[in-house]
Amino acid sequence: MIGLSDTALEALCVDALRACPAVAAAGGSLAIANHLFPAGRVLSGHEDLVDWAARAAPTPKYGAVAATKLAVAGAFHSAYMAPAKTTLLAALAEAAIIMPRIPVFSNVTAAPYESPEQIKELLAQQLDSPVRWEQTIKAMLAHSTGASNETGVGCFIDAGPSNQLKSIMRRIDKGAFRATTALEK
């Protein structure tokens, strides 16, 4: 969804539940799953609710600039992923995780990890929590490295196949966009 505030999107999610009472009665849900860039969000949840929201968002009542249903394999970063947390936490309990040498930011908190235990917990939370990409990038830009008293990340690498992350960076921060290198295929 492009062009709606978080408040408007939350209202859209509530309206979707009202418009699909059978899904709501069965415990269906719809929520913001990804904060990509200002007024650029992804919703995740029950397929009927996603379909309804994608049709309703660009109508005059809501006024989204664009609403596209993404071809994904599941309702990622939503309540539908909660059952997988137990299995992931068990696997993470067995994993030997040490603190990284450089700050690594969590997409759950938009802050650097503080301990190996926190890394494990937040990796599990990421299954059913929204990805706070916009907030994470802004936090990275503002992060003080401490020792050298420098502020922020100096460059970003988009290693994806379609330069999508670089495109998103343009909408978050122009300087970060200019400091992003997209790797070729």
C-alpha positions as CSV (number, residue, x, y, z in Angstrom):
1,M,0.0,0.0,0.0
2,I,1.3,3.4,-0.9
3,G,0.0,6.7,0.3
4,L,-1.8,5.9,3.5
5,S,-0.7,6.7,7.1
6,D,-0.4,3.9,9.6
7,T,-3.6,5.2,11.3
8,A,-5.5,5.0,8.0
9,L,-4.1,1.5,7.3
10,E,-5.1,0.3,10.8
11,A,-8.7,1.6,10.1
12,L,-8.6,-0.2,6.7
13,C,-7.7,-3.5,8.6
14,V,-10.6,-3.0,11.0
15,D,-12.9,-2.3,8.1
16,A,-11.7,-5.5,6.3
17,L,-12.6,-7.5,9.4
18,R,-16.1,-5.9,9.4
19,A,-16.5,-6.6,5.7
20,C,-15.6,-10.3,6.1
21,P,-17.5,-11.3,9.3
22,A,-17.0,-15.1,8.7
23,V,-13.2,-14.6,8.6
24,A,-13.3,-12.3,11.6
25,A,-15.5,-14.8,13.6
26,A,-12.9,-17.6,12.8
27,G,-10.1,-15.5,14.2
28,G,-8.8,-14.1,11.0
29,S,-6.5,-11.1,11.2
30,L,-4.9,-8.4,9.0
31,A,-2.1,-6.0,10.1
32,I,0.8,-4.0,8.9
33,A,3.6,-6.5,8.3
34,N,6.3,-4.2,6.8
35,H,7.2,-0.5,7.2
36,L,9.0,-0.1,3.9
37,F,9.2,3.7,3.6
38,P,7.1,6.7,4.6
39,A,3.5,5.9,3.6
40,G,4.7,2.6,2.1
41,R,3.5,-0.4,4.0
42,V,2.7,-4.1,3.4
43,L,-0.3,-5.8,5.0
44,S,-0.3,-9.4,6.0
45,G,-3.0,-11.7,7.2
46,H,-5.9,-13.9,6.0
47,E,-6.1,-14.0,2.2
48,D,-9.7,-12.8,2.0
49,L,-8.8,-9.8,4.2
50,V,-5.8,-9.0,2.1
51,D,-7.9,-9.2,-1.1
52,W,-10.6,-6.9,0.4
53,A,-8.0,-4.4,1.6
54,A,-6.2,-4.3,-1.8
55,R,-9.5,-3.6,-3.6
56,A,-10.7,-1.0,-1.0
57,A,-7.4,0.9,-0.4
58,P,-7.4,2.9,-3.7
59,T,-11.1,3.8,-3.5
60,P,-12.0,7.4,-2.6
61,K,-12.9,6.3,1.0
62,Y,-9.3,5.4,1.8
63,G,-7.3,7.2,-0.9
64,A,-4.2,5.0,-1.3
65,V,-2.0,6.0,-4.3
66,A,-1.5,2.3,-5.0
67,A,-2.4,-1.1,-3.6
68,T,-0.9,-4.3,-5.1
69,K,-1.3,-7.8,-3.8
70,L,2.1,-9.4,-3.5
71,A,2.7,-12.9,-4.6
72,V,4.0,-14.5,-1.4
73,A,3.9,-18.0,0.0
74,G,2.4,-17.1,3.4
75,A,1.2,-14.4,5.8
76,F,4.7,-13.5,6.9
77,H,5.3,-11.1,9.9
78,S,1.7,-11.6,11.1
79,A,-0.1,-13.6,13.8
80,Y,-0.3,-16.5,11.4
81,M,3.4,-17.1,11.9
82,A,3.2,-17.4,15.7
83,P,3.0,-21.2,15.8
84,A,6.4,-21.4,14.2
85,K,8.0,-19.5,17.1
86,T,8.2,-22.5,19.4
87,T,10.2,-24.5,16.9
88,L,12.4,-21.6,16.0
89,L,13.1,-20.8,19.6
90,A,14.1,-24.4,20.3
91,A,16.5,-24.3,17.3
92,L,17.9,-21.0,18.4
93,A,18.4,-22.3,22.0
94,E,20.8,-24.9,20.5
95,A,22.7,-22.4,18.3
96,A,25.9,-20.8,19.5
97,I,25.4,-17.1,18.9
98,I,28.0,-14.5,19.8
99,M,27.8,-10.8,19.6
100,P,28.8,-9.4,16.2
101,R,31.9,-7.2,16.0
102,I,29.9,-4.4,14.4
103,P,26.4,-3.2,15.2
104,V,23.7,-5.4,13.7
105,F,20.2,-4.0,13.8
106,S,17.0,-5.9,14.6
107,N,14.1,-5.2,12.3
108,V,11.8,-5.8,15.3
109,T,13.3,-3.0,17.4
110,A,15.1,-0.9,14.8
111,A,18.1,-0.9,17.2
112,P,21.3,-2.8,17.5
113,Y,21.3,-6.1,19.2
114,E,22.6,-6.0,22.8
115,S,23.2,-9.6,23.7
116,P,23.2,-13.1,22.2
117,E,20.1,-13.9,24.2
118,Q,18.4,-10.8,22.7
119,I,19.4,-11.9,19.2
120,K,17.7,-15.2,19.7
121,E,14.5,-13.7,21.2
122,L,14.2,-11.0,18.5
123,L,14.9,-13.5,15.7
124,A,11.9,-15.5,16.9
125,Q,9.8,-12.3,17.4
126,Q,10.5,-11.3,13.8
127,L,8.3,-14.2,12.6
128,D,5.1,-12.5,13.7
129,S,6.2,-8.9,14.2
130,P,6.2,-6.2,11.6
131,V,9.5,-5.5,9.8
132,R,10.5,-1.9,10.7
133,W,12.7,-1.4,7.7
134,E,12.1,2.4,7.4
135,Q,12.8,2.9,11.2
136,T,15.8,0.6,11.0
137,I,17.4,2.5,8.2
138,K,16.8,5.8,10.0
139,A,18.3,4.4,13.1
140,M,21.4,3.1,11.2
141,L,21.9,6.6,9.7
142,A,21.7,8.2,13.2
143,H,23.8,5.5,15.0
144,S,26.9,6.7,16.7
145,T,29.9,4.4,16.3
146,G,31.2,5.6,19.7
147,A,35.0,5.1,19.5
148,S,35.5,7.4,16.5
149,N,32.5,9.6,17.4
150,E,31.3,9.2,13.8
151,T,27.6,9.1,13.2
152,G,25.7,6.8,10.9
153,V,26.3,4.2,8.3
154,G,28.4,5.4,5.4
155,C,27.2,3.0,2.7
156,F,24.6,0.4,2.0
157,I,24.8,-2.6,-0.4
158,D,21.7,-3.9,-2.2
159,A,22.5,-7.5,-2.9
160,G,19.0,-8.4,-4.1
161,P,18.2,-9.4,-7.7
162,S,16.1,-6.4,-8.6
163,N,17.6,-3.3,-6.9
164,Q,14.4,-3.1,-4.9
165,L,16.1,-2.0,-1.7
166,K,17.9,0.8,-3.4
167,S,14.6,2.0,-4.8
168,I,13.1,1.9,-1.2
169,M,16.1,3.8,0.1
170,R,15.3,6.8,-2.2
171,R,12.0,7.1,-0.3
172,I,13.5,6.9,3.1
173,D,16.5,9.2,2.8
174,K,18.1,10.8,-0.3
175,G,21.6,10.6,1.2
176,A,21.2,6.9,2.0
177,F,20.0,6.4,-1.6
178,R,23.1,8.0,-2.9
179,A,25.2,5.9,-0.6
180,T,23.6,2.6,-1.7
181,T,25.3,0.4,-4.3
182,A,23.1,-2.1,-6.0
183,L,25.1,-5.2,-7.0
184,E,24.5,-6.5,-10.6
185,K,23.2,-9.9,-11.2
